[in-house]
Amino acid sequence: MKATLLVAAVTIGLPLSAQSAVQRTESQLRADFEAHKADFDYLLGDWEFTAVSRQFGNFRGFWSAFRLGEGAEILDEYRVVGDSGETYYVTNTLRAYNAVLDRWELVSTEGGTGLQNVGTARHVETEMRIEQTFGAGTPGQSQWRIRYYDIRPDRFSWAGDRSTDSGRTWVTDWLRIEARRIGPSRALGPLAPARKVGGESPN
C-alpha cells in the first residue's frame, strides 16, 4: 500500500508526456527511492560554518537540517550571521527525491521572490552535485554548480561555481564553505498524525 501511494504521488505531479516517456514499474520506482532516500542524510543536524566568497569575502553562519514527517524530504535553514549574532542573510531549502526522474529536486526561498530558485541534485560517487538557479526573475539571476565533498560525520566541504550568462561562462569557486557539526541528526514528526476520529475505532 505504501509503495503504491509513493508511485501515485510521484506520477500525479508529472506532465503526461513525462509519464508516458518514463514507463517504469512500481518495483523499479520503489527500488530507486530506497537506494537514494538517504543521499542527503549527512546534512541532517546542526552545523557551524565558515565561508569565503569572491563577492563578500570571509563570513560565518549556522546551518540546520531535519527530515520532514515520515518520508525522505529534508528541510534546511542556512543563516549568515555577524560577530554579534545578527542575521545578514537566511534562506530555506526543501529537498525531495523524485524516483520517476531518478534525481533530487530542490526549491529555495529568496526574500520576496517566492519559490523560484529551483534545482536538481544527484549523488555521484562520494559527492552530492547540484545545479540550481538563484535570484530567479531578478537582475541578479545566476546559475550555480555546487559540490558537497569530503563528507564526514562531523564535517563537510562545499564549493559553488557561478554563471551570470545562462551557463556560457563560469567563475569557479565563487563560494566555498567549510562546515563542522555542532548538533546531532534530527527529524520533525508528522504535523497531522493519524488518530481516531471522535474517539471511535475504525471498523
C-alpha positions in Angstrom: 0.0 0.0 0.0 2.8 2.5 1.0 4.7 1.7 -2.2 1.6 2.2 -4.3 0.9 5.6 -2.7 4.5 6.6 -3.3 4.3 5.8 -7.0 0.9 7.5 -7.4 2.1 10.7 -5.6 5.2 11.0 -7.8 3.4 10.3 -11.0 0.5 12.7 -10.4 2.9 15.6 -10.4 4.4 14.8 -13.8 3.1 16.1 -17.2 1.5 13.4 -19.3 4.4 13.4 -21.8 6.9 12.7 -19.0 4.6 9.9 -17.5 4.4 8.1 -20.9 8.1 8.5 -21.6 9.4 7.1 -18.3 7.4 3.8 -18.3 9.0 2.4 -15.2 7.5 -0.3 -13.0 6.3 0.2 -9.4 9.1 -2.1 -8.2 11.8 -0.1 -10.1 10.5 3.2 -8.6 10.4 1.8 -5.1 14.0 0.4 -5.5 15.3 3.7 -6.6 13.6 5.5 -3.8 15.0 3.1 -1.3 18.5 3.4 -2.8 18.6 7.2 -2.7 16.3 8.3 0.1 19.3 8.7 2.4 21.5 10.6 0.0 21.2 13.9 1.9 21.2 12.3 5.4 24.7 13.6 6.0 23.2 17.1 6.2 20.8 16.3 9.0 21.5 18.1 12.2 23.1 21.4 13.2 26.3 22.9 11.7 28.5 25.9 12.1 30.3 27.1 9.0 32.9 29.5 7.7 32.9 30.7 4.1 34.9 32.6 1.6 33.1 34.4 -1.2 34.6 36.2 -4.2 31.9 38.9 -3.7 31.6 39.2 0.1 35.0 37.9 1.4 35.0 35.9 4.6 31.9 35.2 6.7 30.3 32.7 9.0 27.0 31.3 10.0 24.8 28.3 11.0 23.1 25.6 9.0 20.4 23.2 10.3 18.5 20.5 8.5 15.9 18.0 9.6 13.8 15.3 7.9 10.1 16.1 7.4 7.5 13.7 8.7 7.8 10.1 7.5 9.3 10.5 4.1 12.7 11.3 2.6 12.1 15.1 2.3 14.6 17.4 4.0 14.1 21.0 5.0 17.1 23.1 5.9 17.9 26.6 7.0 21.1 28.4 6.1 21.9 31.6 8.0 24.7 34.0 7.7 25.4 36.0 10.9 27.6 38.8 12.1 30.0 38.9 15.1 27.2 39.9 17.4 24.9 37.2 16.2 22.9 39.5 13.9 21.4 37.9 10.8 22.7 39.1 7.4 21.0 36.5 5.2 18.8 33.5 5.6 17.3 31.0 3.2 15.4 27.8 3.5 15.6 24.8 1.1 13.2 21.9 0.6 14.9 18.8 -0.9 12.8 15.8 -2.2 13.8 12.7 -4.2 11.9 12.1 -7.5 12.1 8.4 -8.3 10.5 8.8 -11.7 13.3 11.1 -12.9 15.9 9.5 -10.6 17.1 12.8 -9.1 16.7 15.0 -6.1 14.7 18.2 -6.7 15.2 21.4 -4.6 13.5 24.7 -4.2 14.8 27.6 -2.0 13.3 30.7 -0.7 14.8 34.1 -1.5 13.2 37.2 0.1 10.3 38.5 -2.0 10.7 36.1 -4.9 8.6 33.2 -3.8 9.6 29.6 -4.8 11.6 30.3 -8.0 15.0 29.1 -7.0 14.7 25.5 -8.3 17.4 23.0 -8.8 18.3 19.3 -9.2 20.8 17.1 -7.4 22.4 13.7 -7.9 24.7 11.6 -5.7 27.9 11.0 -7.8 30.4 8.6 -6.2 31.4 10.3 -2.9 29.9 13.7 -3.7 26.5 15.4 -3.9 26.3 17.6 -7.0 23.6 20.3 -7.5 22.6 22.6 -10.4 20.4 25.4 -9.2 19.2 28.9 -10.1 19.3 31.7 -7.6 17.7 35.2 -7.8 15.3 33.8 -10.4 13.5 36.6 -12.3 15.7 39.4 -10.9 18.5 41.3 -12.5 20.9 39.3 -10.3 19.8 35.9 -11.5 22.6 33.3 -11.6 23.2 29.6 -12.2 25.2 27.5 -9.8 27.1 24.2 -10.0 27.5 23.0 -6.4 29.5 20.2 -4.9 29.3 18.7 -1.4 32.5 16.8 -0.9 34.9 15.3 1.8 31.7 14.4 3.6 32.3 13.0 7.1 30.1 12.5 10.1 31.4 15.7 11.8 32.2 17.9 8.8 31.8 18.5 5.1 33.1 20.9 2.4 31.0 22.8 -0.2 32.1 24.6 -3.4 30.0 26.6 -5.8 30.7 27.7 -9.4 28.6 30.7 -10.6 27.4 31.8 -14.0 25.6 35.1 -14.8 25.2 34.5 -18.5 23.0 31.4 -18.6 25.9 29.0 -18.3 28.0 30.2 -21.1 30.9 31.1 -18.8 31.6 30.2 -15.2 33.6 31.5 -12.3 34.9 28.5 -10.3 34.8 28.5 -6.5 32.7 31.6 -6.4 31.8 30.5 -2.9 33.5 27.9 -0.6 32.1 26.6 2.7 33.6 24.5 5.5 31.1 23.1 7.9 31.5 21.3 11.2 28.8 19.6 13.2 27.5 21.1 16.4 24.3 19.1 16.9 23.0 15.6 16.1 20.7 14.5 13.3 17.1 15.2 14.0 13.6 14.9 12.4 10.3 16.7 12.5 7.4 14.4 13.3 4.1 14.3 11.4 2.2 17.7 11.5 -1.1 15.9 11.2 -0.5 12.4 12.8 -3.0 9.7 12.3 -5.6 9.4 15.1 -9.0 8.1 15.9 -11.9 10.3 14.8 -14.2 11.2 17.6 -12.7 8.6 19.8 -14.2 5.7 17.7 -12.2 2.8 16.5 -12.2 2.2 12.7 -14.3 -0.7 11.5 
